[in-house]
Every structure is written in structure tokens, then in C-alpha cells.
Amino acid sequence: MLRYVIKRVLQAIPVLLGLSIVVFLIMRVFSADPASVVLGEHATQEQMQAWREANGLTAPIVVQYLNFLGSALRGDLGTSYYTHTSVTTEIMSRFPATVELAIVAIIVASVLGIVLGVLAAVHKGSFVDGLSTFVALVGVSMPIFWSGVLMIILFAGTLHVLPSGGRIDPLLAPVGGTGLFILDTLLSGDFEALGNALQHIVLPALALSLYSMAIITRMTRSSMLETLGEDYVRTARAKGLPKGSVDRHHALRNAMLPVTTVIGLQFGSLLGGALLTETVFAWPGIGKYVVDSILKSDFPVVQGTVLLIGVIFVVINLIVDIVYAYLDPRIKYSQEEG
């Protein structure tokens, strides 16, 4: 197992290195000149040149990249061109909001996806199967920004039952703690703030969970159908065990192995894919932060945030691979033989 873990860690290093190079080059090649964006259209050429020199943008691009990489390895992601504060500090202040949104979204996606997938497999070819397939198709096909806008129009604009954006009413926001408002308000016993935070997170979490729910539904259905056809399931039924008991304790338990892997991968995707959701719902996480920074050509913020998301995604993939190899040793042995 240790050999397998070391191999997977070493494989992750070039992935992160390649990600840092791609992000660095994209910001330099395709983004607007940050000097003109930051200083404004009335700035002189001398002022813009002085600003570039002060921010290290006149050095050769290779030197700029090596400086960025060296600082990132020390935990320093640079300083924002606009706020003049540490990018690391800015990210850490917003990261709990993204984590909280991703956790709630993956819980919603997992519960609904597993239930729909199991029902579709158990009732293969029925109306329930067709309905779950349709829901999965809609979840995969509908963009987050479109489903989010529709939810805002329906639940906030028409029915007036849920807020259209934000994380919590400002006067109810908890101070200190973990930064996870639901957890902080629950631990402090402030149930008014807890209810308010839950109301605010419903729409963005639901919009963010649709795609993952569709993937989990399809994987659960496929895995359940494969498991239901196994000999040990047919033997259990032949012994007279209740159908529900066989489905739950024999089929579902074994079908959950690949589903668990998909859930772990989807959680990593949610952390990195919350950009549009946070923008649509004005959710103050790192997704909205990086979108705003892209529009302002704030190089350090974009580079640091994308690199952090990449590291998180790689770490989650690594954890999922290790857990999967632990649960199914055949994966570990096949990887080592390859």
C-alpha cells in the first residue's frame, strides 16, 4: 500500500506543475495589460511602466514564472493588485464559504442521486426508471448559470420563499469560529441565524448539485443493475429472503464501491466548479472572487486561486484512489503491475 501511495503522490507533482505553467501563461498571453486596467485609461506610459517594474512584470517571463513558483512553494501566493493584501489571506477568508457550499451540494447530490439510481435499477424499464433517467439527463444538460437563474426567478422572484443571493443577513452573521456559518450558528445555539443561513444556501446548493446528482444517479443505476445480476444476489432471493432486504444488504452495499469513488471525485469538482454558481447567487466564496479578479486582470489572485483549487482537486483524487485501493486490493495490484 505504501508503495502505491508514494507512486500516486509522485504522479500528482507533474500535474500540479503543468497546471501552474498553463495558468501562468494564459494570464500573460490572453489577459489585458494589468497596468492599464489598474491605473485607468488616463495613466501615462511612464506611470504604467513604473507600475509594471514595481510588480515584477518587466522581467523575462521565465523569471516571472520561477519567482511565482518559488513563492507558491513557500505558501506565498502574491499580493493583490487592487487590495494590496496577501492573496493567501484573501483566499482563506473566502474559502470556508466555498467549502460549505460544496459540502451541502454534495450531500444533496449524493442522497438524491443514490435514491434515484436505486429506484431506477430496482424498477428497471418502469416509469420510475424513465423519470430518473430524465432527471439525470436534465441535470447533465442544463448549465448551472441557467438553472440558477430559473431558480431565482421561481423561488425568489415569484414565490418569495427563498433569498436570491448572499450567504446570510449581515446582522445575523456569526463572528469568528470556523467560517462555516451553518456549523458556527449550530454550535453557538443561534437558531435564528442557523435558519437564515440554511435559507440562503438552498438555491445555490441545489443548482450546484444538479450535475453531480445526475452523474451519481447514472453510476448508482449502472452499478446496481450489475450487482443485481450477480449469483450471490440470485442465491439470496432463492433462499426466500425479502426482496427489499436483498436489495439493501446485498446489492446496494456492494454497488456502493464505485459510487463512493464518484462522490469523492464530484466533491473535488464542486470545489473547483463553483465559479458560476457563486457568481449567479452572489455567494462570497473563492469562485466569485476569482471571476471578479479575471475581469480585473489581477494576476496574483487568479494564479493563486486556480493553483489552490488544483492542489485540492489532486489531493481529493489521491485520497479517493487510496480509499478505493484499500477497499478493492485488485486496483492496487493492477496499478503496481502496470
C-alpha positions in Angstrom: 0.0 0.0 0.0 2.8 2.4 0.9 4.4 1.9 -2.5 1.1 2.6 -4.2 0.6 5.8 -2.2 4.1 7.1 -3.0 3.6 6.4 -6.7 0.3 8.3 -6.7 1.9 11.3 -4.9 4.8 11.4 -7.4 2.3 11.3 -10.3 0.5 14.3 -8.9 3.6 16.5 -8.9 3.9 17.0 -12.7 0.1 17.5 -12.9 0.4 20.5 -10.5 3.5 21.8 -12.2 1.7 21.6 -15.6 -1.3 23.4 -14.1 0.8 26.2 -12.7 2.5 26.7 -16.1 -0.8 26.7 -18.1 -2.4 29.2 -15.7 0.6 31.5 -15.7 0.9 31.6 -19.5 -2.8 32.1 -20.1 -2.9 35.1 -17.8 0.2 36.6 -19.5 -0.9 35.9 -23.1 -4.7 36.3 -23.2 -5.4 38.8 -20.4 -5.4 42.6 -20.7 -2.4 44.6 -19.6 -3.0 44.9 -15.8 -1.2 48.2 -15.7 -3.8 49.9 -17.9 -6.6 48.2 -16.0 -5.4 49.0 -12.5 -4.2 52.6 -13.3 -7.0 53.5 -15.6 -7.2 55.0 -19.1 -5.8 58.3 -18.0 -2.5 56.9 -16.8 0.7 57.9 -18.8 3.1 55.4 -20.3 5.7 56.4 -17.7 3.3 55.6 -14.9 2.3 52.3 -16.3 5.9 51.3 -17.0 6.8 52.2 -13.4 3.9 50.1 -12.1 5.0 47.1 -14.2 8.5 47.4 -12.8 7.2 47.6 -9.3 5.2 44.5 -9.7 7.9 42.5 -11.5 6.1 42.4 -14.9 9.1 43.6 -16.8 11.3 40.7 -16.0 11.6 37.8 -18.6 8.6 35.6 -18.5 10.7 32.6 -17.3 12.0 34.6 -14.4 8.4 35.7 -13.5 7.2 32.1 -13.5 10.1 30.9 -11.4 9.5 33.7 -8.9 5.8 32.8 -8.8 6.5 29.1 -8.3 9.2 29.7 -5.6 6.8 31.9 -3.7 3.9 29.5 -4.0 6.1 26.6 -2.6 6.7 28.8 0.4 2.9 29.4 0.8 3.1 33.0 -0.6 0.7 33.4 -3.5 1.5 37.0 -4.0 -0.3 40.3 -3.4 -3.5 41.5 -5.0 -3.0 44.5 -7.4 -6.2 46.1 -6.0 -6.4 45.5 -2.3 -2.7 45.2 -1.7 -3.2 42.4 0.7 -1.9 38.8 0.7 -3.7 36.6 -1.8 -3.3 33.7 0.7 -5.2 35.8 3.3 -7.9 36.8 0.9 -8.4 33.2 -0.2 -8.5 31.8 3.3 -11.2 34.4 4.3 -13.4 33.2 1.4 -12.6 29.5 1.3 -14.9 28.4 4.1 -17.9 29.8 2.1 -16.9 27.6 -0.9 -16.3 24.6 1.3 -19.7 25.0 3.0 -21.5 25.3 -0.3 -19.7 22.3 -1.8 -20.4 20.1 1.3 -24.1 20.9 1.2 -24.2 20.4 -2.5 -22.5 17.0 -2.4 -24.8 15.9 0.4 -27.9 16.8 -1.7 -26.4 15.3 -4.9 -25.4 12.0 -3.1 -28.8 11.5 -1.3 -30.9 12.3 -4.3 -28.6 10.5 -6.8 -28.4 7.3 -4.8 -32.1 7.2 -4.2 -33.0 7.8 -7.8 -30.3 5.4 -9.0 -31.5 2.6 -6.7 -35.2 3.1 -7.6 -34.3 3.1 -11.4 -32.3 -0.1 -11.1 -34.9 -1.9 -8.9 -37.7 -0.9 -11.2 -35.8 -1.2 -14.5 -38.0 -0.3 -17.5 -40.8 1.2 -15.5 -42.0 4.8 -15.2 -39.7 5.4 -12.2 -36.7 4.3 -14.3 -37.7 6.6 -17.1 -38.3 9.5 -14.7 -34.9 9.1 -13.0 -33.2 8.9 -16.4 -34.9 12.1 -17.5 -33.9 13.9 -14.3 -30.3 12.7 -14.8 -30.4 14.0 -18.4 -31.7 17.4 -17.3 -29.0 17.6 -14.7 -26.2 16.9 -17.1 -27.6 19.1 -19.9 -28.7 22.2 -18.1 -25.9 24.8 -17.4 -25.5 26.0 -13.8 -26.0 29.6 -14.7 -29.3 28.9 -16.5 -30.7 26.6 -13.8 -29.6 29.1 -11.2 -31.4 32.0 -12.9 -34.6 29.9 -13.2 -34.5 29.0 -9.5 -34.1 32.7 -8.6 -37.0 33.7 -10.8 -39.2 31.0 -9.4 -38.4 30.8 -5.7 -37.2 34.4 -5.0 -38.9 36.5 -7.7 -42.3 34.7 -8.0 -42.9 32.7 -4.8 -40.8 34.9 -2.5 -39.9 31.9 -0.3 -36.1 32.0 -0.5 -33.5 34.7 -0.8 -32.0 35.3 -4.3 -28.4 35.7 -3.1 -25.9 36.2 -0.4 -24.8 33.9 2.4 -26.7 35.3 5.4 -28.3 38.5 6.5 -25.4 40.8 7.6 -26.9 41.4 11.1 -27.0 37.7 11.8 -23.6 36.7 10.5 -21.5 34.8 13.2 -18.2 36.3 14.3 -15.2 34.1 14.5 -15.4 30.3 14.6 -14.7 28.0 11.6 -16.1 30.3 8.9 -18.7 27.6 8.1 -21.9 29.6 9.1 -24.1 26.5 9.4 -21.7 24.9 11.8 -20.9 28.0 13.7 -24.5 29.0 14.3 -25.4 25.5 15.3 -22.6 25.3 17.8 -23.5 28.7 19.3 -27.2 27.8 19.5 -28.2 30.8 17.4 -31.1 29.1 15.7 -32.4 32.3 14.1 -29.1 32.7 12.3 -29.0 29.0 11.5 -32.4 29.1 9.8 -31.3 32.2 7.9 -28.1 30.6 6.7 -30.0 27.4 5.6 -32.4 29.5 3.6 -29.6 31.3 1.8 -27.8 28.1 0.9 -30.7 26.1 -0.5 -30.8 27.6 -4.0 -27.1 27.7 -4.7 -26.5 24.3 -3.3 -29.3 22.8 -5.3 -28.1 24.5 -8.5 -24.6 23.3 -7.9 -25.7 19.8 -7.1 -27.7 19.1 -10.3 -24.8 17.9 -12.4 -23.2 15.8 -9.7 -26.6 14.3 -8.8 -27.1 13.2 -12.5 -23.6 11.6 -12.5 -24.3 9.8 -9.2 -27.7 8.7 -10.4 -26.4 7.1 -13.5 -23.5 5.4 -11.8 -25.7 4.1 -9.0 -28.2 2.7 -11.5 -25.5 1.0 -13.6 -23.7 -0.4 -10.5 -26.9 -1.7 -9.0 -28.0 -3.4 -12.2 -24.7 -5.1 -12.4 -24.8 -6.2 -8.8 -28.4 -7.4 -9.0 -27.4 -9.8 -11.7 -24.7 -11.5 -9.6 -25.0 -15.1 -8.5 -25.0 -14.3 -4.7 -28.0 -11.9 -5.2 -29.9 -14.6 -7.0 -29.0 -17.1 -4.4 -30.2 -14.8 -1.6 -33.5 -14.4 -3.4 -33.8 -18.2 -4.0 -33.4 -18.7 -0.2 -36.6 -16.7 0.3 -35.1 -13.5 1.7 -37.3 -10.5 1.3 -36.6 -8.5 -1.9 -36.1 -5.2 0.0 -33.6 -6.9 2.3 -31.7 -8.4 -0.6 -31.6 -5.1 -2.4 -30.3 -3.1 0.6 -28.0 -5.5 2.4 -26.6 -7.5 -0.6 -26.9 -5.5 -3.8 -26.6 -1.9 -2.6 -23.7 -2.5 -0.2 -21.5 -3.9 -3.0 -22.8 -1.5 -5.6 -21.7 1.5 -3.4 -17.9 1.0 -4.0 -17.8 2.7 -7.5 -20.5 5.2 -6.4 -18.3 6.2 -3.4 -15.4 6.9 -5.7 -17.6 9.0 -8.0 -18.9 11.0 -5.0 -15.3 11.8 -3.9 -14.4 12.9 -7.4 -17.5 15.0 -7.7 -16.8 16.8 -4.4 -13.4 17.9 -5.8 -15.2 19.1 -8.9 -17.7 21.1 -6.9 -14.9 22.9 -5.1 -13.4 24.0 -8.4 -16.6 24.3 -10.3 -18.5 26.7 -8.0 -17.4 29.7 -10.1 -20.7 30.2 -12.0 -22.8 29.3 -9.0 -21.2 31.8 -6.7 -21.4 34.5 -9.4 -25.1 33.9 -10.1 -26.1 33.8 -6.4 -23.6 36.4 -5.2 -22.0 33.8 -2.9 -18.9 35.3 -1.3 -16.6 32.3 -2.0 -13.4 31.9 -3.9 -15.3 31.2 -7.1 -16.8 34.7 -7.3 -13.5 36.1 -6.1 -11.6 34.6 -9.0 -14.2 35.6 -11.6 -14.0 39.2 -10.4 -10.2 39.0 -10.5 -10.2 37.7 -14.0 -12.2 40.7 -15.2 -9.7 43.0 -13.5 -6.6 41.1 -14.7 -5.5 40.6 -11.1 -2.8 38.1 -12.0 -1.7 37.0 -8.5 -5.3 36.3 -7.4 -6.2 34.2 -10.4 -2.9 32.3 -10.4 -3.0 31.6 -6.7 -6.7 30.6 -6.6 -6.5 28.3 -9.6 -3.4 26.7 -8.2 -5.0 26.1 -4.8 -8.1 24.6 -6.4 -5.8 22.3 -8.5 -4.0 21.2 -5.3 -7.3 20.5 -3.6 -8.6 18.5 -6.6 -5.4 16.5 -6.8 -5.4 15.7 -3.1 -9.0 14.6 -3.2 -8.4 12.4 -6.2 -5.4 10.9 -4.3 -7.5 10.2 -1.2 -10.2 8.6 -3.3 -7.6 6.4 -5.1 -6.1 5.3 -1.8 -9.5 4.5 -0.3 -10.6 2.7 -3.4 -7.3 0.7 -3.5 -7.8 -0.2 0.2 -11.4 -1.4 -0.4 -10.5 -3.2 -3.6 -6.9 -4.5 -3.5 -7.2 -5.6 -7.1 -6.9 -1.9 -8.1 -3.6 -1.5 -6.2 -2.1 -4.7 -7.6 -3.0 -3.8 -11.2 -1.5 -0.3 -10.8 1.7 -1.8 -9.4 2.0 -4.4 -12.2 1.3 -1.7 -14.8 
